[in-house]
């Protein structure tokens, strides 16, 4: 347990940041899932539309430091390659 005032404040801040990060990370994962659901359904137009929404969300999450920049690039690259390989 935190004893000093500064440690107590950091504990409060960490809880606020953690709850915010959980929400942002969940939003990113939902956007990614929407792209893959559209790909599995075979709807290229919907997949492209979902990708256009997901790509900036992934970039924002990487910019905040929640995920590594390389992970963001990997997600976007794999989604884009799957969309392009659709008939």
MDTraj code that builds the backbone (N, CA, C; nanometers):
import mdtraj as md
import numpy as np

residues = "UNK UNK UNK UNK UNK UNK UNK UNK UNK UNK UNK UNK UNK UNK UNK UNK UNK UNK UNK UNK UNK UNK UNK UNK UNK UNK UNK UNK UNK UNK UNK UNK UNK UNK UNK UNK UNK UNK UNK UNK UNK UNK UNK UNK UNK UNK UNK UNK UNK UNK UNK UNK UNK UNK UNK UNK UNK UNK UNK UNK UNK UNK UNK UNK UNK UNK UNK UNK UNK UNK UNK UNK UNK UNK UNK UNK UNK UNK UNK UNK UNK UNK UNK UNK UNK UNK UNK".split()
xyz = np.array([
    [0.0848, -0.1184, 0.0000],
    [0.0000, 0.0000, 0.0000],
    [0.0885, 0.1236, 0.0000],
    [0.0430, 0.2266, -0.0692],
    [0.1179, 0.3509, -0.0783],
    [0.1158, 0.4236, 0.0555],
    [0.2317, 0.4737, 0.0971],
    [0.2425, 0.5435, 0.2250],
    [0.2547, 0.6944, 0.2082],
    [0.3336, 0.7383, 0.1105],
    [0.3541, 0.8818, 0.0928],
    [0.2419, 0.9413, 0.0083],
    [0.2291, 1.0719, 0.0173],
    [0.1242, 1.1405, -0.0587],
    [0.1476, 1.1245, -0.2082],
    [0.2727, 1.1332, -0.2495],
    [0.3018, 1.1210, -0.3927],
    [0.2730, 0.9795, -0.4428],
    [0.3011, 0.8786, -0.3592],
    [0.2718, 0.7407, -0.3989],
    [0.1214, 0.7174, -0.4075],
    [0.0458, 0.7787, -0.3173],
    [-0.0997, 0.7662, -0.3219],
    [-0.1556, 0.8304, -0.4479],
    [-0.0997, 0.9459, -0.4833],
    [-0.1450, 1.0138, -0.6051],
    [-0.1125, 0.9295, -0.7281],
    [0.0081, 0.8723, -0.7320],
    [0.0458, 0.7897, -0.8462],
    [-0.0454, 0.6674, -0.8571],
    [-0.0860, 0.6127, -0.7428],
    [-0.1775, 0.4987, -0.7437],
    [-0.3134, 0.5393, -0.8007],
    [-0.3616, 0.6590, -0.7636],
    [-0.4881, 0.7083, -0.8186],
    [-0.4757, 0.7295, -0.9690],
    [-0.3654, 0.7911, -1.0106],
    [-0.3456, 0.8171, -1.1531],
    [-0.3348, 0.6870, -1.2315],
    [-0.2655, 0.5895, -1.1752],
    [-0.2486, 0.4619, -1.2438],
    [-0.3835, 0.3945, -1.2665],
    [-0.4717, 0.4038, -1.1688],
    [-0.6048, 0.3432, -1.1829],
    [-0.6849, 0.4131, -1.2924],
    [-0.6783, 0.5458, -1.2983],
    [-0.7481, 0.6212, -1.4023],
    [-0.6924, 0.5854, -1.5398],
    [-0.5598, 0.5836, -1.5520],
    [-0.4962, 0.5513, -1.6798],
    [-0.5278, 0.4085, -1.7217],
    [-0.5271, 0.3168, -1.6249],
    [-0.5541, 0.1771, -1.6576],
    [-0.6951, 0.1616, -1.7128],
    [-0.7923, 0.2240, -1.6488],
    [-0.9297, 0.2108, -1.6956],
    [-0.9479, 0.2738, -1.8333],
    [-0.8816, 0.3850, -1.8579],
    [-0.8892, 0.4481, -1.9896],
    [-0.8219, 0.3606, -2.0946],
    [-0.7068, 0.3051, -2.0610],
    [-0.6342, 0.2204, -2.1558],
    [-0.7137, 0.0953, -2.1905],
    [-0.7829, 0.0385, -2.0929],
    [-0.8640, -0.0804, -2.1187],
    [-0.9702, -0.0487, -2.2234],
    [-1.0339, 0.0649, -2.2102],
    [-1.1372, 0.1031, -2.3056],
    [-1.0827, 0.1272, -2.4444],
    [-0.9702, 0.1952, -2.4523],
    [-0.9104, 0.2255, -2.5830],
    [-0.8630, 0.0967, -2.6505],
    [-0.8018, 0.0081, -2.5724],
    [-0.7529, -0.1183, -2.6282],
    [-0.8696, -0.2044, -2.6756],
    [-0.9802, -0.2029, -2.6009],
    [-1.0984, -0.2787, -2.6399],
    [-1.1567, -0.2241, -2.7699],
    [-1.1598, -0.0922, -2.7836],
    [-1.2104, -0.0306, -2.9061],
    [-1.1254, -0.0723, -3.0260],
    [-0.9928, -0.0751, -3.0072],
    [-0.9030, -0.1151, -3.1157],
    [-0.9307, -0.2592, -3.1569],
    [-0.9456, -0.3477, -3.0588],
    [-0.9691, -0.4889, -3.0890],
    [-1.1025, -0.5076, -3.1600],
    [-1.2030, -0.4299, -3.1213],
    [-1.3334, -0.4389, -3.1863],
    [-1.3230, -0.3963, -3.3323],
    [-1.2485, -0.2898, -3.3588],
    [-1.2309, -0.2434, -3.4968],
    [-1.1613, -0.3498, -3.5813],
    [-1.0612, -0.4139, -3.5236],
    [-0.9880, -0.5183, -3.5954],
    [-1.0818, -0.6360, -3.6247],
    [-1.1626, -0.6743, -3.5250],
    [-1.2549, -0.7864, -3.5446],
    [-1.3558, -0.7563, -3.6544],
    [-1.4021, -0.6324, -3.6627],
    [-1.4996, -0.5970, -3.7664],
    [-1.4408, -0.6175, -3.9059],
    [-1.3122, -0.5850, -3.9218],
    [-1.2468, -0.6056, -4.0514],
    [-1.2444, -0.7541, -4.0838],
    [-1.2013, -0.8363, -3.9871],
    [-1.1895, -0.9799, -4.0134],
    [-1.3253, -1.0468, -4.0327],
    [-1.4296, -0.9994, -3.9632],
    [-1.5631, -1.0541, -3.9853],
    [-1.6099, -1.0252, -4.1277],
    [-1.5809, -0.9043, -4.1768],
    [-1.6188, -0.8698, -4.3141],
    [-1.5406, -0.9535, -4.4144],
    [-1.4131, -0.9802, -4.3846],
    [-1.3313, -1.0629, -4.4741],
    [-1.3868, -1.2046, -4.4779],
    [-1.4204, -1.2602, -4.3609],
    [-1.4743, -1.3965, -4.3548],
    [-1.6091, -1.4064, -4.4259],
    [-1.6870, -1.2994, -4.4199],
    [-1.8163, -1.2984, -4.4874],
    [-1.8008, -1.2833, -4.6390],
    [-1.6824, -1.2450, -4.6836],
    [-1.6573, -1.2287, -4.8265],
    [-1.7029, -1.0950, -4.8810],
    [-1.7303, -1.0002, -4.7943],
    [-1.7779, -0.8682, -4.8363],
    [-1.6591, -0.7724, -4.8429],
    [-1.6049, -0.7562, -4.9630],
    [-1.4847, -0.6744, -4.9790],
    [-1.5120, -0.5273, -4.9508],
    [-1.6261, -0.4776, -4.9916],
    [-1.6592, -0.3365, -4.9691],
    [-1.6696, -0.3070, -4.8195],
    [-1.7345, -0.3962, -4.7469],
    [-1.7472, -0.3769, -4.6021],
    [-1.6117, -0.3887, -4.5339],
    [-1.5282, -0.4799, -4.5832],
    [-1.3949, -0.4971, -4.5256],
    [-1.3109, -0.3717, -4.5471],
    [-1.3196, -0.3135, -4.6660],
    [-1.2438, -0.1914, -4.6935],
    [-1.2944, -0.0751, -4.6084],
    [-1.4255, -0.0669, -4.5921],
    [-1.4827, 0.0394, -4.5092],
    [-1.4399, 0.0228, -4.3637],
    [-1.4428, -0.0999, -4.3150],
    [-1.4013, -0.1255, -4.1769],
    [-1.2520, -0.0986, -4.1598],
    [-1.1738, -0.1292, -4.2621],
    [-1.0289, -0.1049, -4.2549],
    [-0.9997, 0.0451, -4.2475],
    [-1.0760, 0.1243, -4.3226],
    [-1.0559, 0.2696, -4.3204],
    [-1.0861, 0.3284, -4.1828],
    [-1.1743, 0.2632, -4.1086],
    [-1.2032, 0.3067, -3.9716],
    [-1.0967, 0.2545, -3.8761],
    [-1.0534, 0.1298, -3.8968],
    [-0.9614, 0.0644, -3.8034],
    [-0.8203, 0.1206, -3.8107],
    [-0.7720, 0.1546, -3.9293],
    [-0.6323, 0.1970, -3.9450],
    [-0.5989, 0.3199, -3.8602],
    [-0.6769, 0.4287, -3.8640],
    [-0.6433, 0.5425, -3.7787],
    [-0.6575, 0.5128, -3.6297],
    [-0.7508, 0.4236, -3.5943],
    [-0.7659, 0.3865, -3.4534],
    [-0.6392, 0.3162, -3.4058],
    [-0.5886, 0.2233, -3.4876],
    [-0.4658, 0.1516, -3.4524],
    [-0.3492, 0.2488, -3.4415],
    [-0.3414, 0.3435, -3.5330],
    [-0.2332, 0.4429, -3.5284],
    [-0.2420, 0.5279, -3.4019],
    [-0.3630, 0.5660, -3.3635],
    [-0.3803, 0.6451, -3.2412],
    [-0.3369, 0.5678, -3.1184],
    [-0.3729, 0.4411, -3.1120],
    [-0.3364, 0.3578, -2.9974],
    [-0.1850, 0.3427, -2.9904],
    [-0.1214, 0.3257, -3.1056],
    [0.0247, 0.3145, -3.1080],
    [0.0891, 0.4466, -3.0688],
    [0.0292, 0.5572, -3.1102],
    [0.0831, 0.6878, -3.0753],
    [0.0782, 0.7155, -2.9265],
    [-0.0228, 0.6589, -2.8592],
    [-0.0342, 0.6753, -2.7146],
    [0.0577, 0.5807, -2.6391],
    [0.1170, 0.4835, -2.7100],
    [0.2088, 0.3911, -2.6463],
    [0.1423, 0.2677, -2.5885],
    [0.0139, 0.2462, -2.6182],
    [-0.0532, 0.1273, -2.5667],
    [-0.0051, 0.0012, -2.6364],
    [0.0270, 0.0124, -2.7647],
    [0.0891, -0.0979, -2.8372],
    [0.2121, -0.0434, -2.9088],
    [0.3023, -0.1317, -2.9433],
    [0.4250, -0.0915, -3.0117],
    [0.3923, -0.0520, -3.1556],
    [0.4706, 0.0366, -3.2103],
    [0.4482, 0.0828, -3.3480],
    [0.4585, -0.0328, -3.4467],
    [0.5491, -0.1266, -3.4216],
    [0.5633, -0.2411, -3.5117],
    [0.4396, -0.3309, -3.5069],
    [0.3791, -0.3439, -3.3905],
    [0.2564, -0.4239, -3.3794],
    [0.1444, -0.3582, -3.4571],
    [0.1362, -0.2266, -3.4493],
    [0.0343, -0.1546, -3.5260],
    [0.0547, -0.1759, -3.6754],
    [0.1787, -0.1647, -3.7197],
    [0.2093, -0.1844, -3.8617],
    [0.1770, -0.3274, -3.9046],
    [0.2056, -0.4237, -3.8174],
    [0.1794, -0.5639, -3.8486],
    [0.0293, -0.5884, -3.8637],
    [-0.0518, -0.5338, -3.7728],
    [-0.1972, -0.5495, -3.7820],
    [-0.2483, -0.4906, -3.9132],
    [-0.2063, -0.3687, -3.9433],
    [-0.2562, -0.3016, -4.0636],
    [-0.2121, -0.3758, -4.1889],
    [-0.0887, -0.4224, -4.1905],
    [-0.0371, -0.4931, -4.3071],
    [-0.1127, -0.6232, -4.3311],
    [-0.1359, -0.6989, -4.2241],
    [-0.2062, -0.8265, -4.2399],
    [-0.3503, -0.8054, -4.2850],
    [-0.4174, -0.7049, -4.2286],
    [-0.5547, -0.6780, -4.2707],
    [-0.5579, -0.6368, -4.4175],
    [-0.4664, -0.5487, -4.4557],
    [-0.4631, -0.4999, -4.5933],
    [-0.4339, -0.6140, -4.6905],
    [-0.3392, -0.7023, -4.6543],
    [-0.3080, -0.8152, -4.7414],
    [-0.4270, -0.9091, -4.7553],
    [-0.5000, -0.9312, -4.6462],
    [-0.6186, -1.0181, -4.6535],
    [-0.7274, -0.9559, -4.7392],
    [-0.7437, -0.8250, -4.7308],
    [-0.8450, -0.7581, -4.8130],
    [-0.8054, -0.7648, -4.9604],
    [-0.6794, -0.7401, -4.9894],
    [-0.6333, -0.7421, -5.1282],
    [-0.6423, -0.8821, -5.1897],
    [-0.6280, -0.9853, -5.1076],
    [-0.6313, -1.1217, -5.1628],
    [-0.7737, -1.1708, -5.1846],
    [-0.8738, -1.0911, -5.1462],
    [-1.0129, -1.1310, -5.1707],
    [-1.0423, -1.1252, -5.3200],
    [-1.1324, -1.2109, -5.3642],
    [-1.1638, -1.2192, -5.5085],
    [-1.2312, -1.0931, -5.5578],
])
top = md.Topology()
chain = top.add_chain()
for i, resn in enumerate(residues, 1):
    res = top.add_residue(resn, chain, resSeq=i)
    for name in ("N", "CA", "C"):
        top.add_atom(name, md.element.get_by_symbol(name[0]), res)
traj = md.Trajectory(xyz[None], top)
